[in-house]
């Protein structure tokens, strides 16, 4: 009895190991039956059937295991035929057991592949951990980056959803993948074992997406720890890029990600972008152009032949690129440096270009025709009035950014359907007032006398349903348009949208700037994943001090109505210590997607500027220290 129990236990143990173990057992039995069949033929078969030797006997026995039908050809004595029948039935039973085992093994393997649990055996790929409504924007940008660099690569996505559903959704939302392959795996982005399926140590970059939940930062920090654990050496390998919603969690996220981690303060980034765009109409289109791989974006490129040249001497040295700074070998970035700054050995040129392949030096810098250059008037900074309609978790940061950007004597009036919408955390010199009211109500807007304000900002509410969040924003915009009538409103109007699909609907209200906040964060993450040095450049551009992008009247630099090349504009603006990086043409303001903004124009083409045209300028000098 004990022997039988042990035998059953051994059988249960083997069965519990799955199809591979059963297959090995059946293969061993097949070999055993082949040998027994061979011995039967060698010892008992008549002369006409008996094989010539031991090897032939084993081979013939193996064929009888696979095909028991060979029994019908046997002739001989009764004992031999009886043994042949027994061996034939043994072969039938063995094959009957082997086929289901093979079928079960294949079924399990196909189910495993369908479940998305197989490792991603790639190198130089981009890993995306997590899933949100912005994953499609991020993938589309990475695909565009691959197209611009003329390379074929792989994007690997790890999220908790079903693999087939994720892949179908990506194909539906991002149909033009070009030569980029997108693979999805199912797993927990915060589990080191699941993250290791993506082989992050061999990736080009890793992007961690925040989930659309109440406290997304906690999941991001756990994913950063999982990546650090999965790649074994956190201070080597690819850069990890992510965004943190609450700036109170920035230190924890940077500590979890290690030295090769770039963390964007989502709250501060969007607040600065909203404020700067509200104060200068068209600035959001400039930032979108810089962040979007489909337009003209920032690159770093090394050109040893420029070593020793003065910075002013290389501004027009490129055929289709605009120079804005230098990247030193130690990681220091010089934005708009002094004109006599020399290009050092090992320096990279920071420039704006359409693609990496379009960066090329001219054989020689062309001479510019002499044109009269008007002086730039110095406008006095007087106090401004700002009206903020709506409320979300970034409102306090937005007020603080207004305090940093507006001159003394300015005032901000916040109207929101929430008690105490702003914390007392703004700087002195700014008059802040609040009012509780529903901004979607027309009578509320009428009582505010919106026309007396210089700038109006409409905020989207905090809502995990993007379409529901934008419904109130659209209502407010339409009411503002109706109050303005057919005349252009006397204020600038910037609006925050949550879902990019509502952008077309919002255009009916004719706002000056539409900002899809989550989209811009995805664009920035994609840019940093391709070039981590750009993170510090973007931080500098969005800061209230240091280098800033501004739009100035074209009449301040070149004569109006006279054809001039953009090279002439660059030289004229450089005469005031600034850099010209593009222009905004008033006649194209209503034309999407760039609304008249063109960065990095053709150096050789001429254009006649109108009174309402603007030059996009990079002002001030900044030295960004290395990490």
MIGUGU-855269 format. One record per residue (C-alpha): residue number from 0; residue in three letters; x, y, z. Coordinates in steps of 0.25 Angstrom, whole numbers, plus 5000, padded with zeros to 4 digits. Layout:
N
> num;residu;xx;yy;zz
> NUM;ALA;X;Y;Z
...
This chain:
627
> num;residu;xx;yy;zz
> 0;UNK;5000;5000;5000
> 1;UNK;5011;5010;5004
> 2;UNK;5018;5007;4990
> 3;UNK;5005;5010;4983
> 4;UNK;5003;5023;4990
> 5;UNK;5018;5027;4987
> 6;UNK;5015;5023;4972
> 7;UNK;5003;5032;4972
> 8;UNK;5010;5043;4979
> 9;UNK;5021;5043;4968
> 10;UNK;5011;5043;4957
> 11;UNK;5004;5055;4964
> 12;UNK;5017;5062;4965
> 13;UNK;5020;5060;4950
> 14;UNK;5006;5064;4946
> 15;UNK;5007;5077;4954
> 16;UNK;5019;5081;4946
> 17;UNK;5011;5083;4934
> 18;UNK;5011;5079;4919
> 19;UNK;5027;5080;4918
> 20;UNK;5029;5069;4929
> 21;UNK;5018;5060;4923
> 22;UNK;5024;5061;4909
> 23;UNK;5038;5057;4915
> 24;UNK;5031;5045;4922
> 25;UNK;5024;5041;4909
> 26;UNK;5036;5042;4901
> 27;UNK;5044;5033;4911
> 28;UNK;5032;5023;4910
> 29;UNK;5033;5024;4895
> 30;UNK;5048;5021;4895
> 31;UNK;5045;5009;4904
> 32;UNK;5034;5004;4895
> 33;UNK;5043;5005;4883
> 34;UNK;5054;4997;4890
> 35;UNK;5044;4986;4894
> 36;UNK;5038;4986;4880
> 37;UNK;5052;4984;4875
> 38;UNK;5055;4973;4884
> 39;UNK;5042;4966;4880
> 40;UNK;5046;4967;4866
> 41;UNK;5060;4963;4868
> 42;UNK;5057;4950;4877
> 43;UNK;5043;4945;4872
> 44;UNK;5041;4950;4858
> 45;UNK;5042;4940;4846
> 46;UNK;5053;4941;4836
> 47;UNK;5046;4949;4826
> 48;UNK;5042;4960;4836
> 49;UNK;5054;4960;4846
> 50;UNK;5063;4973;4844
> 51;UNK;5078;4971;4841
> 52;UNK;5084;4977;4854
> 53;UNK;5081;4984;4867
> 54;UNK;5080;4998;4861
> 55;UNK;5071;4993;4850
> 56;UNK;5062;4986;4861
> 57;UNK;5061;4999;4870
> 58;UNK;5057;5007;4857
> 59;UNK;5047;4997;4853
> 60;UNK;5042;4997;4867
> 61;UNK;5041;5012;4868
> 62;UNK;5033;5012;4855
> 63;UNK;5023;5002;4861
> 64;UNK;5021;5011;4873
> 65;UNK;5017;5023;4864
> 66;UNK;5009;5014;4854
> 67;UNK;5003;5002;4860
> 68;UNK;4996;4999;4847
> 69;UNK;5009;4992;4842
> 70;UNK;5004;4980;4851
> 71;UNK;4995;4975;4839
> 72;UNK;5008;4971;4831
> 73;UNK;5013;4962;4842
> 74;UNK;5014;4947;4840
> 75;UNK;5020;4937;4849
> 76;UNK;5017;4928;4862
> 77;UNK;5006;4931;4872
> 78;UNK;5015;4936;4883
> 79;UNK;5021;4946;4873
> 80;UNK;5008;4951;4868
> 81;UNK;5003;4952;4883
> 82;UNK;5015;4961;4887
> 83;UNK;5013;4969;4874
> 84;UNK;4998;4972;4878
> 85;UNK;5002;4976;4892
> 86;UNK;5013;4985;4887
> 87;UNK;5003;4991;4876
> 88;UNK;4993;4994;4887
> 89;UNK;5004;5000;4896
> 90;UNK;5007;5009;4884
> 91;UNK;4993;5013;4882
> 92;UNK;4991;5017;4897
> 93;UNK;5004;5025;4897
> 94;UNK;5000;5033;4884
> 95;UNK;4986;5035;4890
> 96;UNK;4993;5041;4902
> 97;UNK;5004;5049;4895
> 98;UNK;4994;5057;4885
> 99;UNK;4986;5063;4897
> 100;UNK;4999;5067;4904
> 101;UNK;5004;5074;4892
> 102;UNK;4991;5080;4889
> 103;UNK;4990;5085;4904
> 104;UNK;5004;5090;4903
> 105;UNK;5002;5098;4891
> 106;UNK;4989;5104;4896
> 107;UNK;4996;5108;4909
> 108;UNK;5007;5115;4901
> 109;UNK;4997;5122;4892
> 110;UNK;4989;5126;4904
> 111;UNK;5002;5132;4911
> 112;UNK;5005;5140;4898
> 113;UNK;4991;5145;4898
> 114;UNK;4992;5149;4912
> 115;UNK;5004;5157;4909
> 116;UNK;5014;5151;4919
> 117;UNK;5025;5148;4909
> 118;UNK;5038;5156;4911
> 119;UNK;5041;5167;4901
> 120;UNK;5055;5163;4895
> 121;UNK;5059;5177;4889
> 122;UNK;5070;5186;4890
> 123;UNK;5070;5201;4888
> 124;UNK;5055;5201;4890
> 125;UNK;5046;5211;4897
> 126;UNK;5038;5206;4909
> 127;UNK;5025;5212;4914
> 128;UNK;5020;5208;4928
> 129;UNK;5006;5210;4931
> 130;UNK;4993;5214;4923
> 131;UNK;4985;5227;4922
> 132;UNK;4978;5234;4912
> 133;UNK;4991;5241;4908
> 134;UNK;4998;5228;4904
> 135;UNK;4993;5230;4889
> 136;UNK;4999;5245;4889
> 137;UNK;5012;5240;4894
> 138;UNK;5013;5228;4884
> 139;UNK;5009;5237;4873
> 140;UNK;5021;5247;4877
> 141;UNK;5031;5235;4878
> 142;UNK;5027;5230;4864
> 143;UNK;5029;5244;4858
> 144;UNK;5042;5245;4865
> 145;UNK;5046;5231;4858
> 146;UNK;5041;5236;4845
> 147;UNK;5049;5249;4846
> 148;UNK;5062;5242;4850
> 149;UNK;5059;5231;4839
> 150;UNK;5060;5219;4848
> 151;UNK;5052;5207;4851
> 152;UNK;5050;5204;4866
> 153;UNK;5041;5198;4876
> 154;UNK;5032;5204;4887
> 155;UNK;5028;5194;4898
> 156;UNK;5016;5197;4907
> 157;UNK;5014;5190;4920
> 158;UNK;5000;5193;4927
> 159;UNK;4990;5185;4935
> 160;UNK;4980;5184;4923
> 161;UNK;4977;5173;4914
> 162;UNK;4988;5172;4903
> 163;UNK;4979;5171;4891
> 164;UNK;4970;5182;4896
> 165;UNK;4982;5191;4897
> 166;UNK;4988;5188;4884
> 167;UNK;4975;5190;4877
> 168;UNK;4973;5203;4883
> 169;UNK;4987;5208;4879
> 170;UNK;4984;5203;4865
> 171;UNK;4971;5211;4865
> 172;UNK;4976;5224;4871
> 173;UNK;4990;5224;4864
> 174;UNK;4988;5217;4851
> 175;UNK;5001;5223;4844
> 176;UNK;5012;5215;4852
> 177;UNK;5021;5215;4840
> 178;UNK;5033;5206;4843
> 179;UNK;5031;5207;4858
> 180;UNK;5027;5194;4864
> 181;UNK;5018;5195;4877
> 182;UNK;5017;5183;4886
> 183;UNK;5008;5182;4899
> 184;UNK;5010;5174;4911
> 185;UNK;5000;5171;4923
> 186;UNK;5006;5174;4936
> 187;UNK;5008;5183;4948
> 188;UNK;5017;5195;4945
> 189;UNK;5020;5195;4960
> 190;UNK;5025;5181;4960
> 191;UNK;5040;5179;4958
> 192;UNK;5037;5165;4952
> 193;UNK;5027;5170;4942
> 194;UNK;5036;5182;4939
> 195;UNK;5048;5172;4936
> 196;UNK;5039;5166;4925
> 197;UNK;5042;5179;4917
> 198;UNK;5057;5178;4919
> 199;UNK;5059;5193;4923
> 200;UNK;5074;5192;4924
> 201;UNK;5075;5190;4909
> 202;UNK;5065;5201;4906
> 203;UNK;5068;5215;4900
> 204;UNK;5059;5221;4910
> 205;UNK;5048;5218;4920
> 206;UNK;5035;5227;4921
> 207;UNK;5026;5225;4934
> 208;UNK;5012;5230;4932
> 209;UNK;5003;5234;4943
> 210;UNK;4990;5227;4945
> 211;UNK;4977;5235;4944
> 212;UNK;4973;5234;4959
> 213;UNK;4972;5242;4971
> 214;UNK;4987;5241;4976
> 215;UNK;4995;5237;4963
> 216;UNK;5008;5241;4969
> 217;UNK;5009;5229;4978
> 218;UNK;5008;5219;4967
> 219;UNK;5019;5227;4959
> 220;UNK;5028;5226;4971
> 221;UNK;5026;5211;4972
> 222;UNK;5029;5209;4957
> 223;UNK;5042;5217;4958
> 224;UNK;5046;5208;4970
> 225;UNK;5042;5196;4961
> 226;UNK;5050;5201;4949
> 227;UNK;5062;5203;4958
> 228;UNK;5061;5189;4964
> 229;UNK;5059;5183;4950
> 230;UNK;5071;5189;4943
> 231;UNK;5080;5186;4955
> 232;UNK;5089;5198;4954
> 233;UNK;5081;5211;4955
> 234;UNK;5092;5220;4952
> 235;UNK;5095;5214;4938
> 236;UNK;5087;5210;4926
> 237;UNK;5075;5218;4920
> 238;UNK;5069;5231;4925
> 239;UNK;5055;5229;4932
> 240;UNK;5045;5241;4930
> 241;UNK;5033;5244;4937
> 242;UNK;5023;5254;4942
> 243;UNK;5019;5257;4957
> 244;UNK;5006;5264;4959
> 245;UNK;5009;5270;4973
> 246;UNK;5022;5277;4975
> 247;UNK;5023;5272;4989
> 248;UNK;5026;5259;4984
> 249;UNK;5037;5263;4974
> 250;UNK;5048;5260;4984
> 251;UNK;5043;5246;4987
> 252;UNK;5042;5243;4972
> 253;UNK;5056;5248;4969
> 254;UNK;5061;5240;4980
> 255;UNK;5054;5227;4975
> 256;UNK;5058;5229;4961
> 257;UNK;5073;5232;4963
> 258;UNK;5083;5240;4956
> 259;UNK;5078;5236;4942
> 260;UNK;5064;5240;4944
> 261;UNK;5057;5253;4939
> 262;UNK;5044;5257;4947
> 263;UNK;5035;5268;4942
> 264;UNK;5027;5276;4951
> 265;UNK;5014;5275;4944
> 266;UNK;5007;5285;4953
> 267;UNK;5017;5296;4952
> 268;UNK;5020;5293;4937
> 269;UNK;5005;5295;4933
> 270;UNK;5003;5307;4942
> 271;UNK;5015;5314;4936
> 272;UNK;5011;5311;4922
> 273;UNK;4996;5316;4925
> 274;UNK;5001;5329;4931
> 275;UNK;5011;5332;4920
> 276;UNK;5002;5329;4909
> 277;UNK;4991;5337;4915
> 278;UNK;5000;5349;4916
> 279;UNK;5005;5348;4901
> 280;UNK;4995;5343;4891
> 281;UNK;5001;5332;4882
> 282;UNK;5012;5328;4891
> 283;UNK;5005;5314;4894
> 284;UNK;5006;5311;4879
> 285;UNK;5021;5314;4880
> 286;UNK;5023;5305;4891
> 287;UNK;5014;5294;4884
> 288;UNK;5023;5295;4872
> 289;UNK;5036;5294;4880
> 290;UNK;5030;5281;4888
> 291;UNK;5024;5275;4876
> 292;UNK;5032;5265;4867
> 293;UNK;5023;5268;4855
> 294;UNK;5028;5283;4855
> 295;UNK;5042;5289;4858
> 296;UNK;5048;5285;4871
> 297;UNK;5061;5286;4879
> 298;UNK;5073;5278;4876
> 299;UNK;5088;5277;4880
> 300;UNK;5098;5275;4869
> 301;UNK;5113;5274;4869
> 302;UNK;5121;5281;4858
> 303;UNK;5136;5281;4860
> 304;UNK;5138;5290;4848
> 305;UNK;5132;5301;4857
> 306;UNK;5142;5300;4868
> 307;UNK;5148;5314;4871
> 308;UNK;5137;5322;4864
> 309;UNK;5130;5333;4872
> 310;UNK;5115;5330;4875
> 311;UNK;5111;5342;4867
> 312;UNK;5118;5336;4855
> 313;UNK;5110;5323;4855
> 314;UNK;5096;5329;4856
> 315;UNK;5094;5328;4841
> 316;UNK;5104;5316;4838
> 317;UNK;5093;5306;4836
> 318;UNK;5085;5304;4824
> 319;UNK;5071;5301;4831
> 320;UNK;5074;5302;4846
> 321;UNK;5073;5313;4856
> 322;UNK;5085;5314;4867
> 323;UNK;5081;5317;4881
> 324;UNK;5092;5312;4890
> 325;UNK;5104;5303;4893
> 326;UNK;5105;5290;4901
> 327;UNK;5118;5289;4908
> 328;UNK;5125;5275;4910
> 329;UNK;5122;5276;4925
> 330;UNK;5107;5277;4923
> 331;UNK;5107;5293;4925
> 332;UNK;5097;5299;4915
> 333;UNK;5099;5313;4910
> 334;UNK;5086;5319;4905
> 335;UNK;5087;5332;4897
> 336;UNK;5102;5334;4901
> 337;UNK;5110;5347;4899
> 338;UNK;5114;5349;4884
> 339;UNK;5128;5347;4887
> 340;UNK;5127;5334;4893
> 341;UNK;5135;5323;4886
> 342;UNK;5131;5310;4882
> 343;UNK;5140;5300;4890
> 344;UNK;5145;5286;4886
> 345;UNK;5134;5276;4889
> 346;UNK;5123;5286;4890
> 347;UNK;5110;5283;4884
> 348;UNK;5101;5293;4877
> 349;UNK;5087;5295;4882
> 350;UNK;5078;5299;4871
> 351;UNK;5064;5298;4865
> 352;UNK;5062;5289;4853
> 353;UNK;5051;5282;4846
> 354;UNK;5058;5268;4847
> 355;UNK;5071;5263;4852
> 356;UNK;5075;5260;4837
> 357;UNK;5072;5274;4833
> 358;UNK;5084;5280;4841
> 359;UNK;5094;5284;4831
> 360;UNK;5105;5295;4830
> 361;UNK;5105;5305;4819
> 362;UNK;5117;5305;4810
> 363;UNK;5119;5320;4813
> 364;UNK;5110;5330;4821
> 365;UNK;5103;5339;4811
> 366;UNK;5105;5354;4811
> 367;UNK;5093;5362;4816
> 368;UNK;5087;5374;4809
> 369;UNK;5087;5387;4817
> 370;UNK;5073;5391;4822
> 371;UNK;5069;5401;4832
> 372;UNK;5068;5396;4846
> 373;UNK;5058;5404;4855
> 374;UNK;5061;5405;4869
> 375;UNK;5053;5397;4879
> 376;UNK;5044;5405;4888
> 377;UNK;5044;5403;4903
> 378;UNK;5030;5401;4908
> 379;UNK;5027;5404;4922
> 380;UNK;5022;5392;4930
> 381;UNK;5009;5396;4936
> 382;UNK;4999;5388;4945
> 383;UNK;4990;5378;4938
> 384;UNK;4977;5372;4941
> 385;UNK;4974;5358;4940
> 386;UNK;4961;5350;4941
> 387;UNK;4962;5335;4944
> 388;UNK;4949;5327;4942
> 389;UNK;4948;5313;4948
> 390;UNK;4956;5305;4958
> 391;UNK;4965;5293;4959
> 392;UNK;4977;5288;4967
> 393;UNK;4987;5297;4959
> 394;UNK;4980;5310;4963
> 395;UNK;4989;5314;4974
> 396;UNK;5001;5311;4966
> 397;UNK;4995;5319;4954
> 398;UNK;4993;5331;4964
> 399;UNK;5007;5330;4969
> 400;UNK;5012;5330;4954
> 401;UNK;5004;5342;4951
> 402;UNK;5011;5349;4964
> 403;UNK;5024;5345;4958
> 404;UNK;5021;5350;4944
> 405;UNK;5012;5363;4946
> 406;UNK;5018;5376;4949
> 407;UNK;5015;5383;4962
> 408;UNK;5001;5388;4963
> 409;UNK;4994;5377;4956
> 410;UNK;4982;5370;4961
> 411;UNK;4976;5356;4959
> 412;UNK;4961;5353;4961
> 413;UNK;4957;5338;4962
> 414;UNK;4943;5334;4960
> 415;UNK;4940;5319;4964
> 416;UNK;4929;5311;4969
> 417;UNK;4938;5306;4981
> 418;UNK;4940;5312;4995
> 419;UNK;4954;5318;4997
> 420;UNK;4960;5314;4984
> 421;UNK;4973;5320;4986
> 422;UNK;4983;5318;4997
> 423;UNK;4990;5330;5003
> 424;UNK;5003;5326;4996
> 425;UNK;5005;5337;4986
> 426;UNK;5016;5348;4986
> 427;UNK;5013;5363;4991
> 428;UNK;5011;5373;4980
> 429;UNK;4999;5366;4974
> 430;UNK;4984;5369;4978
> 431;UNK;4976;5356;4979
> 432;UNK;4961;5356;4980
> 433;UNK;4952;5344;4979
> 434;UNK;4937;5342;4977
> 435;UNK;4929;5329;4978
> 436;UNK;4920;5327;4966
> 437;UNK;4917;5318;4954
> 438;UNK;4924;5323;4942
> 439;UNK;4916;5315;4933
> 440;UNK;4904;5324;4936
> 441;UNK;4902;5336;4926
> 442;UNK;4898;5346;4937
> 443;UNK;4910;5343;4945
> 444;UNK;4919;5347;4933
> 445;UNK;4910;5359;4930
> 446;UNK;4912;5364;4944
> 447;UNK;4927;5363;4944
> 448;UNK;4929;5373;4932
> 449;UNK;4939;5364;4925
> 450;UNK;4943;5375;4916
> 451;UNK;4950;5383;4926
> 452;UNK;4961;5372;4928
> 453;UNK;4974;5371;4920
> 454;UNK;4975;5356;4921
> 455;UNK;4964;5345;4923
> 456;UNK;4967;5331;4927
> 457;UNK;4957;5319;4927
> 458;UNK;4962;5307;4935
> 459;UNK;4957;5293;4933
> 460;UNK;4952;5286;4945
> 461;UNK;4958;5274;4952
> 462;UNK;4950;5262;4946
> 463;UNK;4955;5248;4942
> 464;UNK;4945;5249;4931
> 465;UNK;4951;5258;4920
> 466;UNK;4939;5260;4912
> 467;UNK;4930;5264;4925
> 468;UNK;4941;5273;4929
> 469;UNK;4942;5281;4916
> 470;UNK;4926;5282;4915
> 471;UNK;4926;5294;4925
> 472;UNK;4938;5300;4919
> 473;UNK;4932;5300;4905
> 474;UNK;4919;5307;4911
> 475;UNK;4927;5318;4918
> 476;UNK;4935;5320;4905
> 477;UNK;4922;5321;4896
> 478;UNK;4916;5331;4906
> 479;UNK;4929;5340;4906
> 480;UNK;4928;5340;4891
> 481;UNK;4913;5344;4891
> 482;UNK;4916;5355;4900
> 483;UNK;4927;5360;4892
> 484;UNK;4918;5361;4879
> 485;UNK;4925;5362;4865
> 486;UNK;4936;5371;4870
> 487;UNK;4949;5365;4875
> 488;UNK;4949;5365;4890
> 489;UNK;4959;5375;4897
> 490;UNK;4965;5364;4905
> 491;UNK;4974;5352;4902
> 492;UNK;4967;5339;4905
> 493;UNK;4974;5326;4908
> 494;UNK;4966;5313;4911
> 495;UNK;4971;5300;4917
> 496;UNK;4964;5288;4911
> 497;UNK;4965;5274;4916
> 498;UNK;4962;5265;4904
> 499;UNK;4969;5269;4890
> 500;UNK;4957;5264;4883
> 501;UNK;4949;5276;4888
> 502;UNK;4959;5286;4882
> 503;UNK;4951;5287;4869
> 504;UNK;4938;5290;4877
> 505;UNK;4945;5301;4885
> 506;UNK;4950;5307;4872
> 507;UNK;4936;5312;4870
> 508;UNK;4938;5322;4882
> 509;UNK;4950;5328;4876
> 510;UNK;4960;5328;4888
> 511;UNK;4974;5333;4886
> 512;UNK;4980;5321;4891
> 513;UNK;4976;5307;4894
> 514;UNK;4984;5298;4903
> 515;UNK;4982;5284;4905
> 516;UNK;4990;5282;4917
> 517;UNK;4991;5267;4918
> 518;UNK;4996;5267;4903
> 519;UNK;5007;5277;4906
> 520;UNK;5012;5268;4917
> 521;UNK;5013;5256;4908
> 522;UNK;5020;5264;4897
> 523;UNK;5030;5269;4907
> 524;UNK;5032;5255;4913
> 525;UNK;5035;5250;4898
> 526;UNK;5045;5261;4896
> 527;UNK;5052;5258;4908
> 528;UNK;5052;5243;4906
> 529;UNK;5060;5246;4892
> 530;UNK;5069;5256;4898
> 531;UNK;5070;5257;4914
> 532;UNK;5078;5270;4913
> 533;UNK;5066;5277;4908
> 534;UNK;5059;5276;4921
> 535;UNK;5068;5287;4927
> 536;UNK;5066;5295;4915
> 537;UNK;5051;5294;4916
> 538;UNK;5051;5298;4931
> 539;UNK;5059;5310;4927
> 540;UNK;5049;5314;4916
> 541;UNK;5037;5313;4925
> 542;UNK;5043;5320;4937
> 543;UNK;5039;5334;4941
> 544;UNK;5054;5339;4940
> 545;UNK;5065;5336;4931
> 546;UNK;5064;5333;4917
> 547;UNK;5049;5334;4912
> 548;UNK;5042;5334;4899
> 549;UNK;5034;5346;4895
> 550;UNK;5027;5352;4883
> 551;UNK;5031;5366;4879
> 552;UNK;5025;5374;4868
> 553;UNK;5033;5372;4855
> 554;UNK;5033;5388;4853
> 555;UNK;5043;5388;4864
> 556;UNK;5054;5381;4856
> 557;UNK;5051;5382;4841
> 558;UNK;5044;5392;4832
> 559;UNK;5029;5388;4829
> 560;UNK;5025;5385;4815
> 561;UNK;5039;5383;4810
> 562;UNK;5044;5369;4806
> 563;UNK;5055;5364;4816
> 564;UNK;5061;5350;4819
> 565;UNK;5060;5344;4832
> 566;UNK;5075;5345;4833
> 567;UNK;5073;5360;4833
> 568;UNK;5063;5359;4845
> 569;UNK;5073;5350;4852
> 570;UNK;5084;5361;4851
> 571;UNK;5075;5372;4855
> 572;UNK;5070;5365;4867
> 573;UNK;5084;5361;4871
> 574;UNK;5088;5375;4871
> 575;UNK;5079;5377;4883
> 576;UNK;5086;5364;4890
> 577;UNK;5074;5355;4887
> 578;UNK;5072;5343;4877
> 579;UNK;5061;5343;4867
> 580;UNK;5055;5328;4865
> 581;UNK;5043;5330;4857
> 582;UNK;5031;5339;4854
> 583;UNK;5016;5340;4855
> 584;UNK;5009;5345;4843
> 585;UNK;4995;5352;4846
> 586;UNK;4989;5348;4833
> 587;UNK;4990;5333;4837
> 588;UNK;4986;5334;4851
> 589;UNK;4973;5327;4849
> 590;UNK;4979;5315;4841
> 591;UNK;4981;5302;4850
> 592;UNK;4990;5296;4854
> 593;UNK;5001;5306;4857
> 594;UNK;4992;5319;4855
> 595;UNK;5002;5327;4848
> 596;UNK;5014;5323;4856
> 597;UNK;5026;5318;4849
> 598;UNK;5039;5315;4856
> 599;UNK;5052;5314;4849
> 600;UNK;5048;5320;4835
> 601;UNK;5056;5318;4823
> 602;UNK;5068;5327;4823
> 603;UNK;5068;5331;4808
> 604;UNK;5053;5333;4806
> 605;UNK;5048;5348;4807
> 606;UNK;5036;5353;4814
> 607;UNK;5029;5366;4815
> 608;UNK;5024;5368;4830
> 609;UNK;5011;5375;4833
> 610;UNK;5008;5384;4845
> 611;UNK;5002;5372;4853
> 612;UNK;5013;5362;4851
> 613;UNK;5021;5358;4862
> 614;UNK;5036;5353;4863
> 615;UNK;5038;5341;4873
> 616;UNK;5050;5345;4881
> 617;UNK;5059;5338;4892
> 618;UNK;5063;5348;4902
> 619;UNK;5073;5349;4912
> 620;UNK;5086;5341;4915
> 621;UNK;5085;5329;4923
> 622;UNK;5096;5318;4928
> 623;UNK;5089;5305;4932
> 624;UNK;5099;5297;4941
> 625;UNK;5101;5282;4939
> 626;UNK;5093;5272;4948
